[in-house]
């Protein structure tokens, strides 16, 4: 599991954050990559780092329903 110190908005101070999944291939949300989820070890608040652009069309199609303009 990875660990890092980051500012936690819930605690109002720097805290140690830990990853709930052990590494590449272990995360149910991103099975082929590193887990984006981190949790504050002080209060359990979630932090997501490196979120993909959910509005982007992954296939580059112009007719994609999520496309704007």
C-alpha positions in Angstrom: 0.0 0.0 0.0 1.2 3.5 -0.8 1.3 6.3 1.8 1.7 10.0 1.5 1.1 13.2 3.6 -1.5 15.6 2.2 -3.8 18.3 3.5 -7.1 16.8 4.7 -10.0 19.2 4.5 -12.0 17.2 7.1 -9.2 17.2 9.7 -8.0 20.8 8.8 -4.4 19.8 8.8 -1.8 17.6 7.1 -2.5 13.9 7.6 -1.1 10.6 6.4 -3.1 9.2 3.5 -3.1 5.5 2.7 -4.3 3.5 -0.3 -7.0 0.9 0.4 -5.8 -1.4 -2.5 -2.4 -2.9 -2.8 -1.3 -1.9 -6.3 -1.8 -2.3 -10.1 -4.5 -4.8 -10.8 -6.0 -4.8 -7.3 -8.3 -1.8 -7.6 -11.9 -2.8 -8.7 -12.3 0.7 -10.3 -9.1 0.8 -12.4 -8.1 -2.9 -12.8 -5.1 -2.3 -15.1 -3.6 0.7 -13.4 -2.7 2.1 -10.0 -5.6 2.9 -7.7 -6.8 6.5 -7.6 -8.3 6.2 -4.1 -6.6 7.5 -1.0 -8.0 7.6 2.5 -7.1 9.8 5.4 -5.8 7.7 8.3 -7.1 10.3 10.8 -10.7 10.5 9.7 -11.2 8.2 6.7 -12.0 11.1 4.3 -11.6 10.0 0.6 -9.1 11.7 -1.8 -9.0 10.8 -5.5 -5.8 11.7 -7.4 -5.4 11.5 -11.1 -9.0 11.2 -12.1 -9.6 10.7 -15.8 -11.6 13.2 -17.8 -15.0 11.7 -17.6 -16.4 14.1 -20.2 -13.9 13.1 -22.9 -14.9 10.7 -25.6 -12.6 7.7 -25.2 -13.1 6.5 -28.8 -12.9 10.0 -30.5 -16.4 9.7 -32.0 -18.2 12.9 -33.0 -21.6 11.2 -32.4 -20.9 10.4 -28.7 -23.9 11.4 -26.6 -21.7 13.0 -24.0 -20.1 15.4 -26.5 -20.9 19.1 -26.0 -20.9 21.4 -29.1 
